[in-house]
Amino acid sequence: MLCSIVLPRLASSFFVIAVVSGIISMSTSQCDPFKTVTLYSNFHQHLVILGDISYILYLIHWPLITYARFMSSETIFTYFIGSMLFATSIFLARIGHDVIEKPLLRICNSFRNFIVILILLYALAFFVPPNLTPTTTIPVAKNDTKSGSNNLTLKFWDTITKFDVPLSLPQKWTQKNDIEVTNKIRAEHMGGLYSFKRITVKFRPYFLFYYEMNGTNPNATKTALIIGNSFSMNIIATVSSNPLFSKTYAIWISDLNFPSNDSFEETLMEKYIKPLKPDVLFIVQKYFQKYLYNTPIDKIHEKKEFKYWNTVLQKIENYTSAIILNKEQTTFPYDISQDFIRRKTKNLPIVSKIKNPKKSPVLEKWLLSLNCSKCQFFGYREAFCDGDFCRVLDFVTDLPLFRDKDHLSPVGLRYIKPYIDKAVNKGLGICIN
């Protein structure tokens, strides 16, 4: 029974995987799930393929439909593409049944044969075709004095970290430098610029990360506190470089939303916000809460979560002069910098703009309806998007503006900085011509 059910499906799944991976590998699509998922380790790639095999034992048609989303340059899944791929998957499944399943059914006439063939099939996953191997990561060695390429990359990196210096590519800049600096973007501090002394505190099921940074202006008198998830960490360099701030504090928990409606808010208030009394408090995060997207707009004010948000913000207002919140993040359907590395390595064309992701009117209404007199907002779409398209490459250097699907790269921080500074000035009542 096992042989007649599992083995033919398993063998056919290999056939479908081979065809799909071949199509995607030969295409010029921005997304390639066989490459973008596993950048650093061959072993991880084997596990991904094994996972694919396990997933499609009984769902042989669906991988093609799933991967169809990645095969469109604009990531638009149309009915035409869906029908064509569904028909193709049926066709492939039929071929797999006649060419693979039937012969295996004849061979697999005992449990021993079933185990042997099963082991052989899974072992095939460790023989990955060359076109599916991960893109080679080109390291940037700080102490490498022999490589002029590395020295040029590191020199340019120093320029990236100085917001007041216009960006331009040095002479003798090569494709290798593009890849080196993008690898550095991926490796450095979630797209941030500086190496901070991090204090990790165990907080219930979470780990709370705490940073302190001195400002760039010795005459500055104000302080800033940033709280949120990894997106708050992403903009630390942008905030700390503001000449208004003598010191910037940062507190974040990965994948946690604020407010979380538990003791986290109380801990922040008692241990950090009240003692520090920052002049400006930033709440920067990616919004994961489902109620921010599925609540009817006319019911927002009735939600207990909305009332709790107002309660927390009104408490915070007693200890700060301004509260800066971000609007909805721009989340793209693929990893921007990883796709950049892949395309540079394979000499494929790279688009500088992609379709503007759909925004949530519920989240926008929710944020604008908050009863917070000291709140100001900055938006990612305002910085990167113009109408139907968003810029993902810098127009001067052609380097990625995003570290991954949504976190900014150090180059992208230059785009968002004016909007953050404007929100700070408005919150503090500073008039700038």
N, C-alpha and C positions, 0 to 999 in steps of 0.2 A: 504493500500500500504506500509506504513512504517513497519507495523508488518510483512508483507510477505518478506520484503527485509532486514531490519536491524536486527530484533530479531534473526532469525535463524543463521545469520552470527556471531552475537555476542555470541550466545550460543556455536556454533562450535569453535569459537576462544578460549573459555575457555578450551575446550577439547584438542585442539592442544597445548595450553600453558602447560596444566597439563602433557601431554605426553613428550613434549620437555624438560620441567624442570626436570621431573623425570629421563629422560635419562642422562641429563647433570649432575645432582646431584649425580647419582650413578656411573658416570664415574670418571676416574682419570685425566681428562683433566686439563691443567693449567688454562684454562679460563672458567669462569662460569658467563655469563652475568647476571644471576639472583642473583649473590652474589657480584661480583666485582663492580657493579654499585652503590650499596647501602651498605655501610659499617657501618654507624653510626646511622641510624634512620629507625625504622619500618615504619613510616609514608611515608618516601621517597620511600620505597620499594612498598608500596601500590600504590603510584603515578606512579611508573615505570610499574607496572602490568596494571594499568588503561591505561597508554600510549600504552602498547603493544596491549591491547584490541582494542583501537581506531584505531591503525595503521593497524590492520589486519582485519578490518570489511569487506573489499573487496579484500584483498590480503592474503587470508588464507593460501596459499601454501608457501609464501615467507619466513615467519619466520624460518621454518626448514632449508631452503637453506642458509639463513643468519647465523643462529647459527651453521651451519655445519663448518664454518671457525674456530669456537672456539672449536670444538670437537676433532680436530686432535692435537695430542701432538706436532707436528711440524708445526701446522697451515698451512698445505698444502691442498688446495682444488683441488682434482682431479676430472676428469670426472666420474670415477667410483663412488666416494662418492656422487657427484652431482646427478647422475642418480638414485642411490639408495634412496637418501633422497627425490628426486622429486617424485619417485614412492611411497615412504612411505607417503609423504604428501598428495598425491592424494588418497591413501588408507584411511588415517585418515579422510580426508575431506568427503569421501564417507560414512564412518561409521557415522561421525557426522551428515551428511544429513539424514541418515535413522533413527538413534537412537535419535538424538536431534532435528534437524530442523523440521521434519515432525510432531512429537508430539506437539512441541511448536506452529506450525501453526494451529493445531486443537484447542489448548487452547486459542490462541490469536485471539478471534473472535470479539473483540471490542477495541476501543482506550484506555479505562480504563484498561483492562487487559494487554494491551501492556505496559502502563506506570508502572503498578505494577510489572510485570515480569522484565522489564528493571531495575527498582530500585533494585529488589532482586538479579539480576545477577551482577550488579555493586557492591552491598554490599558484595558479595562473595569474592571480591578481598581483603577485609580486614580480611579474615580468611586464613592467609598464613600458609601452612604446615610447620612443625618444621624444615624440612631439607632445607627450603628456607629462614630461618631467618638469618640475618646478623651475621657474626662472631663476637663474643664478644670481645670488645676492653679491654685489660688488662692495666689499667693505671699504670704509674710509678710515684709514689708520692715522691717528693723531701724530704718531712719532715717525711716520714714514717720510723721510727726507729725500729719498731717491725718486719717488714718483712725483713728477711735476703735475700730473693730473690730480692726485690727492691734495697736494699743496694748493692748487688752484681752487678746488672744491672747498677746502677749509677756509681759505681767504674769503671766498664768496659767502660762506656761512656766517662769518663775522659781520659781513655787511647786512645780511638778512636780519640779524639780531638788533640792528640799530634802526629804529623806526624813522629817525629824522634824516637818514641817508637814502636818497633815491636808489632804486634797484636798477642795475644794468649788468649784463653778462660781461665778464672780463674777456680780453683778447685771448685767442687760442682756446676758447671754451669748446668742448667737444661733446659728442653724444654720451661718452663715458661719464663726463662730469654731470650731465643731466641725470643719469642713473644713480651715480654716487650720492648726489645731494638729495634725491628723492628717497633713496634708502635711508639716509640720515633723518629725513623728515618722518619716515615711518617709525624709526627707532627712538627718537627723542621725545620723551615726556608727553605722550598723547598729542603731538604736534606743537607742544610748547617750546620755549626757547632756553630756559635756564635750568640748571641742575640745582634743586633745592634740598635743604636738609629736611627730611620728612620724618614726622613723628607719627607712629601708628598706634592707635588706641583701640583695644577690643571693646566694641559697644554692642552688647546683646548679640544678635547673629551677624552683625556687620563689623567691618574694620573702618574706623574713622581716621582720615589722613589730615594732618595739620601742618601748615607751612607759615613761615614768616619771611618777608622780603623787604629790604630797605629800598627806598625810592631812589630815583636818579637825580632829584633836585635837593641839594643840602639845605635850602631855605624853605622847603615845604613844611606845612604845619598840620595838614589833614591826614587822616587815616582811612583805610578802606578794608572791609571784610567781605570775602566772597564765600558763599555757601552754595551747595548743590551737589550734582553728581559729576561725572567725568568732564562734562562740558564746562563746568566752572573752572576746573583745572586747566582746561584748554585755553582760557583767556587770561590766565594769571599774568603773563608777561605784558599783555596789552594794558591791563589795569595798573600794574605796578610802574609802568613807564610814564604814566600821567604825571606831569610835574607838580600837580597839586598834592600828591600823596608822599608823605615822609616814610610811611610803612604800609605794607599791604599784608593782611592776614588771609589765609585760605583754609577752609574746612570743607571736605567733601567725602562722600561715601559712594562708591561705584554702584550704578544702577538704582540708586535710591531717589525717590521724588520728595520734594518739599512743597507743602507740608505732608508728612507721612501719617499724621493723625495718631501719633503714639508718643512715647517718652522722648523721642529724638528732639522734638521742638523744645521741650522743657530743658533738656540737657544743653542745647544751644543757647537758650536764653540765660540760664543760670551760670554756665561756665564760660561763655564766650561773649555773647552780645551785651549783657549787662556790664560785665567788668571792662570790656574794651570800649564800649560806647563809640563805635566807628562813625565818622562823619558821613560816610556813604556805605551802605550795605547792598551788595549784589546778590541776587538770587538767580543763578544761571543753571539751567538744566534742560535736558530733553524730557518732554512730557510723555510719560508712559501711561498715566491713569486713564482707564477706559471711559470714566464718566466725563472726561474733558472732550470726548469725541462723539459719544452717543446720547448725551442729554439733549432733549428738545430745547431749542433756544428759549422758548417762552417759559420753560420750567427751571432755568438756571438758578434764579433767585430763591427758589424753593428747596434746592438741594442742600442737605445737611453739610456736604463737603464744601459747598460755596460759602456757607455761613461760617464754617470753621476757618477757611482761608482768611476771611475778613477779620475774624477774632485774632488770629495769629499776627496778621499784618498790623493791626491796630496796636497790639502789644509792642511790636518791634518799633513802631513809629515813636514810641516814648524814649528810645535810646539812640536814635540816629537822625540825621538831617535829611537824608534822601535814601530811597530804596529803588534800585535799578533791577528790572526784570527783563528777561528776553522774551521775544515773541516766539512763535513756532519755528522749530528748526527746519532747515532744508535737508531732507534725507534722500539721497540718490539711490537708484537701484543697483549700483555696483561700486566697488572700491576704486576711487579716482586715482590715487597714487599707484596702487598696485597695477591697475590697467595701464597707466602711463609707463611703468617699468617694462611690462610685457611688450607693449607696442614699440617702445624704443629699442628693446633687445631684438625684436623681430623685424624692425624697419617698417612697421605698419603705420598708416596715417592716424593722427590723433585729432579728435574734434575738441574745439575750445569751448563750445557751448552745448548743453543738452537741455532737454525739455524741462520746464519748470514743474516740479512735483506739485500735485494737487494739495492745496491747503485746507485746513479745517475751519469752516465758519463758526463752529461751536466753540472751539478753543479760542479763537479770536474774540468772540463775543464774551466769553467767560473772563478773559484777562481784562478787557476794557470795562467790564461791569464791576470789577472789584472796588470796594469802598476804601480807597487808600489815597489820602490827600498828598502823601509824599512819594508816591510811586511814579516812576518814569520807565519807558520801554525803549529797547533797541531791537531792530529786526535784522535777521540774516538775509531775508529776501531783498530788502532794500539795498544791501551791500553787494549782492551777487547776481540778482535776477532783474531782468528788464522785459516785462511782458511775458511772453510764452517761453522764454529761454533763460537759463542761468549760466553764468561764466564759471568754468571749472579750471581754466588755465590762465595764468597771468598774461596780460596782453603785451608786456614788455619782454619777459624772460621765457614765456611759454612753459613755465613750471607749474605743477599742480597747486591749486588753491586749497585743496582738501587733503587731509591725511588719509582718510578712508571714505566711508559713505557719507559722513556728516561732520566729523571733527575737522577743524580747520588746520591747515598747515601753517608754518611761520609766515609764508608768503601771503596766505589768506588772512592772517591776523592784521596785516596792513590794510586790508579792505574794510574790516569790521571796526577797526580802531576809531575812525572819525565818528561813527555812529554811537559808539560807547562813550566817547568823550563828550559828544553833544548831549547825550542823556544825563551825564554827570553835571555838566554846566547848567542844564535846565533845572535839574533837581536842586542844585545849590544856589540857584538864582543868579548865576554868573552870566553877564551879557558879553557875548563874543561877536565882534563884527565879522 
